[in-house]
Amino acid sequence: MTADLTPTTSGAPPRAGNLPLATAGLLIGMLLSVLDQTVVAIALPDIAADLGGLDAIGWIVTSYVLASTATGALYGRVSDRFGRRPVFIAAIAVFVAGSALCGLAQTIPQLIAARTVQGVGAGALFVLPTIALSELYPQHLRSRVQGFTGGVFALASVGGPLAGGAITDAWGWRWIFYVNLPLGLLSVALTAYALRLPRPGGDGRVDLPGAALIAGAIVALLLVAEWGGRTHAWTSGVILALVAAFAVLLGLFVWWERRAANPLLPPRLLAGPVLRVALPATALLGALLGGSIVYLPTYLQAAYGMGATQAGLALNPYVLTFMAVSFLAGARVGGRFKPYLIAGSVIAVLGFALLSRLEPGSPYVVLAVGIGVLGAGFGLLMQNLVVLAQNAASPADLAATTSATVSVRGLGLSLGVAIFGNLLTRELQGRAPSPAATAAAIPDVLFWGAPAAAVLVALMVLLPSPRG
């Protein structure tokens, strides 16, 4: 069914295209980008057994996260210059090529390099669909459409280990990369055929110096969070040098953006009262998402003796409530974001509080209630924060605002995984390594999610009441 697209937020005339197919193509790309953050973790033991290099195995995950997070902010501006569709297709091509190289890798260094290539492509695959969907649909439908992206995120994030385990058991670890090829090509075909958006008209040069500075700062910060207190002491020269590098690069980025003709992150964006609250809230939400997504499956395996597949299925209350609430809230929110965001933050506090009271002998139903509550809170928050930021931006700043919001959430997610990991390491100090010790420690780690979510409540209360 061919449909005329509604005018984009830039006011450009609509072009003909197939709206359902374009949406499907964009969502497939989004699914791939999130799935490959989590699908690999379950296969790491098989990869280490096949390729060796156990001491560097963690970089198979870290290299992807660093590359995708560091490049995410750049893609919005690049697509302003060259158009959403060609940049999205190019990014998918890089992602697919990286996936093929991952499957063909014969050594750990080769696999890490291929994962970096894959991550460079993946940096666009959540940012650009979020921008394009906001341009394909009129503003009053943004919340409803972006609710689907929240569901995709939940499904891919929590379902990744389940899918990775099933594929690895059935066909071997290389197929967790090879399955990206037909899905990526399907996404390319759908968007090439159906996605029609007027080029935004950005004729200025892409801010490559700004992109390099912020990418360097992000990498330094993520390495501090990943290595600090575990690989290197907090007071070690490596960590102090990385902290210094982050501070210097961030300072240079701020200095450069005030002078750049076409800045990656226009300073005027942060002058708006909505974005000044929405961006830190999005980063904090990302950290809470990251910590819960990674360590809840670990708890299920340690406390109940579940395998990876069982643990993935046991997270259904989390995934299903996240998806259902995200869809329903997107359909009903209209322009009244603030009540939903406050409610979501309060529910997230309750969810973390419930999970912090778990004990190794707690019945599964107690855990199911806790993760269901947490999923409901996140479903109210995740995409509504993105749409709130988009609605607060001018049409000319839509891509930059969306890129900043999605990239900040990705950065927060990566930091959350590292911070929760550091907390878990601290809790396990002095305990004999065992599943029982891990099961006892994880609720103590999740306890810290409650005060962090309480900060979200405060931020949402301070949020100016936006227009719809």
SVG drawing of the C-alpha trace seen along z (x, -y; Angstrom):
<svg xmlns="http://www.w3.org/2000/svg" viewBox="-5 -31 56 58">
<polyline fill="none" stroke="black" stroke-width="0.4" points="0.0,0.0 1.5,-3.3 0.8,-6.3 1.7,-10.0 3.9,-10.9 2.9,-13.7 5.0,-16.8 8.2,-16.7 8.9,-18.9 11.1,-21.0 8.0,-22.0 9.4,-20.6 6.8,-19.1 6.0,-15.5 7.2,-12.8 5.6,-9.6 6.7,-6.5 5.4,-3.4 5.1,-4.4 4.7,-0.9 7.7,0.6 9.9,-2.4 9.0,-2.1 9.7,1.6 13.1,1.1 14.1,-1.5 13.0,0.6 15.0,3.6 18.1,1.5 17.3,0.3 16.8,3.9 20.2,4.9 22.0,2.1 20.7,3.0 20.7,6.7 24.4,6.8 25.2,5.1 23.9,8.1 23.7,11.1 27.5,11.7 27.9,11.9 26.4,15.4 28.8,16.8 32.0,15.5 33.0,18.8 32.6,20.6 34.5,17.9 37.4,18.1 37.4,21.9 37.6,21.6 40.0,18.6 41.8,18.4 42.8,15.0 40.8,15.3 42.6,12.3 41.2,10.0 37.8,11.6 36.0,8.6 37.1,6.3 34.7,8.2 31.9,6.4 33.7,3.2 35.1,2.4 31.5,2.5 30.1,0.3 32.9,-2.2 32.7,-2.6 28.9,-2.8 28.7,-5.3 31.5,-7.5 30.1,-7.8 26.4,-8.1 26.4,-11.9 28.0,-12.4 25.4,-10.7 22.6,-13.2 24.7,-16.0 26.1,-13.9 22.5,-13.0 21.6,-16.7 24.2,-17.2 23.7,-14.1 20.1,-12.9 18.7,-10.4 18.3,-7.5 21.8,-7.4 23.5,-7.7 21.3,-5.1 22.0,-2.7 25.7,-3.4 25.7,-2.7 23.9,0.6 26.4,1.6 29.3,0.9 27.4,2.9 26.8,5.8 30.4,5.8 31.6,5.8 29.2,8.6 30.6,10.7 34.2,10.0 33.2,11.1 31.9,14.4 35.1,15.0 37.5,14.0 40.3,16.5 41.9,14.7 40.7,12.6 42.4,9.4 40.7,9.9 37.3,10.3 37.9,7.2 38.8,5.2 35.7,6.5 33.5,5.6 34.9,2.1 33.9,1.8 30.5,3.2 30.1,0.6 31.0,-2.3 28.0,-1.3 25.8,-0.6 26.3,-4.2 23.7,-5.3 21.2,-2.5 19.3,-3.9 20.0,-7.6 18.9,-7.8 15.6,-5.8 14.7,-7.9 15.2,-11.1 13.5,-9.7 10.5,-8.4 9.9,-11.8 10.0,-13.3 7.8,-10.6 4.9,-11.1 3.3,-14.3 4.2,-15.7 1.0,-14.5 1.8,-10.9 5.5,-11.0 4.9,-9.5 2.9,-6.6 5.5,-5.8 8.5,-6.2 6.7,-3.9 7.5,-1.1 11.1,-2.0 11.0,-1.6 9.5,1.9 12.2,2.7 14.9,1.6 13.4,3.8 13.0,6.8 16.5,6.6 18.3,5.7 16.8,8.5 16.2,11.0 19.8,10.7 21.3,13.3 18.3,15.6 18.8,15.3 22.6,15.6 22.3,18.7 19.9,20.4 21.9,19.6 25.2,20.6 23.7,23.9 22.1,24.7 24.7,23.5 27.8,22.2 28.9,18.7 29.7,17.4 26.1,17.5 25.2,14.8 27.0,12.5 26.0,14.2 22.3,13.7 22.8,10.0 23.5,10.3 20.0,11.1 18.4,8.8 20.7,6.0 20.1,6.5 16.3,6.6 16.6,3.3 18.5,1.8 16.0,3.0 13.0,1.7 14.5,-1.7 15.9,-2.1 12.5,-1.3 10.2,-3.0 11.9,-5.7 11.3,-9.1 12.3,-12.2 13.2,-15.6 16.9,-16.3 17.1,-18.6 19.2,-21.1 22.2,-21.3 24.9,-22.7 27.6,-23.4 30.6,-21.2 30.2,-18.4 31.9,-19.3 34.6,-16.6 36.9,-18.3 34.0,-18.5 33.1,-14.8 36.7,-13.7 36.9,-15.7 33.7,-14.3 34.5,-10.8 37.8,-10.9 36.2,-12.3 33.6,-9.5 36.2,-6.8 38.3,-8.1 35.3,-8.3 34.1,-4.8 37.5,-3.4 37.7,-5.1 34.4,-3.5 35.4,-0.1 38.9,0.1 38.7,-1.9 38.8,0.2 39.0,3.5 41.8,3.6 43.6,0.6 43.4,-1.1 41.5,-4.4 44.7,-6.2 46.8,-4.5 48.6,-6.5 46.4,-5.0 43.1,-6.1 44.4,-9.5 45.7,-10.0 42.3,-9.0 40.5,-11.4 42.8,-14.2 42.3,-13.3 38.5,-13.3 38.6,-16.7 40.8,-18.3 39.0,-16.8 35.6,-17.9 36.9,-21.4 38.2,-21.6 34.9,-20.3 33.0,-23.0 35.4,-25.7 35.3,-24.5 31.5,-24.2 31.2,-27.9 33.3,-28.8 32.4,-26.2 30.3,-27.3 28.1,-24.2 28.6,-22.7 27.9,-19.1 26.0,-20.2 24.9,-23.8 25.2,-25.5 21.8,-27.0 20.3,-23.6 21.4,-23.7 19.9,-27.1 16.3,-25.7 15.0,-24.8 13.5,-21.5 16.8,-20.1 18.8,-21.2 16.7,-18.8 15.9,-16.1 19.5,-15.4 20.9,-14.6 17.7,-12.7 18.2,-10.6 21.8,-9.8 20.7,-8.7 17.9,-6.6 20.4,-4.9 22.6,-4.0 19.7,-2.4 18.7,-0.5 22.3,0.7 22.7,1.9 19.4,3.8 19.6,5.4 23.1,6.8 22.8,8.0 19.3,9.3 20.1,12.4 23.2,13.0 21.1,13.0 18.6,15.5 21.5,17.8 23.2,17.5 20.1,17.6 18.0,20.2 20.6,22.2 19.0,21.3 20.8,21.7 21.1,18.7 18.0,19.6 15.9,20.2 17.1,16.8 16.2,15.0 12.6,16.5 12.4,15.7 12.8,12.0 9.6,12.0 7.7,9.9 10.4,7.2 10.2,7.3 6.5,7.6 5.6,4.8 8.3,2.6 6.9,3.1 3.2,2.9 3.6,-0.3 5.8,-1.9 3.2,-1.2 0.2,-2.3 1.9,-5.4 3.0,-6.4 -0.6,-6.2 -2.1,-8.1 0.5,-10.7 -0.4,-13.4 1.4,-16.5 1.1,-15.8 4.6,-14.3 5.2,-15.5 2.7,-13.3 3.8,-10.2 7.5,-11.0 7.0,-11.6 4.9,-8.4 7.6,-6.4 10.3,-7.7 8.4,-6.9 7.6,-3.4 11.3,-2.9 12.2,-3.8 9.6,-1.2 11.0,1.4 14.6,1.1 13.4,1.0 11.6,4.3 14.6,5.9 17.0,4.7 15.0,6.8 15.6,10.1 17.4,12.9 18.8,16.1 15.8,18.1 13.2,15.6 10.5,17.3 10.6,16.4 7.2,14.7 8.8,12.0 11.4,11.3 8.8,11.3 6.8,8.6 9.9,6.5 11.1,6.7 7.6,6.2 7.3,3.0 10.7,1.8 9.8,2.6 6.6,0.5 8.6,-2.5 11.1,-2.3 8.3,-2.0 6.9,-5.3 10.2,-7.0 12.4,-5.9 10.9,-7.1 8.8,-9.8 12.1,-11.6 13.2,-11.4 10.0,-12.8 10.0,-15.5 13.4,-16.6 12.4,-16.5 9.2,-18.6 11.3,-21.2 13.7,-21.6 13.2,-23.7 12.9,-21.9 16.4,-22.9 17.8,-21.4 15.7,-18.2 18.6,-15.9 21.2,-17.4 18.7,-17.2 17.8,-13.6 21.4,-12.6 22.4,-14.2 19.5,-12.6 20.0,-9.0 23.8,-9.3 23.6,-10.5 21.3,-7.6 23.8,-5.2 26.6,-6.7 24.6,-6.4 23.8,-2.8 27.5,-2.0 28.5,-3.8 25.7,-2.1 27.0,1.3 30.5,0.4 29.4,-1.3 27.1,1.5 30.0,3.9 32.3,1.9 29.7,2.0 29.3,5.8 33.1,6.2 33.2,4.2 30.3,6.3 32.1,9.6 35.3,8.5 36.1,10.8 33.5,13.5 34.5,16.8 33.6,16.8 30.4,18.8 26.9,18.5 25.5,18.0 27.8,15.1 26.9,13.5 23.1,14.0 23.5,12.4 25.5,9.4 23.4,8.4 20.4,7.1 22.8,5.0 24.0,3.5 20.5,3.0 19.7,1.1 21.7,-1.9 19.2,-2.1 16.5,-3.4 18.3,-6.6 19.4,-7.1 15.8,-6.8 14.8,-9.2 17.0,-11.8 15.0,-11.1 11.8,-11.9 13.3,-15.3 14.4,-16.1 11.0,-15.3 9.3,-17.5 11.7,-20.4 10.9,-19.8 9.0,-22.7 5.6,-21.7 6.1,-21.4 3.7,-21.9 2.4,-18.9"/>
</svg>
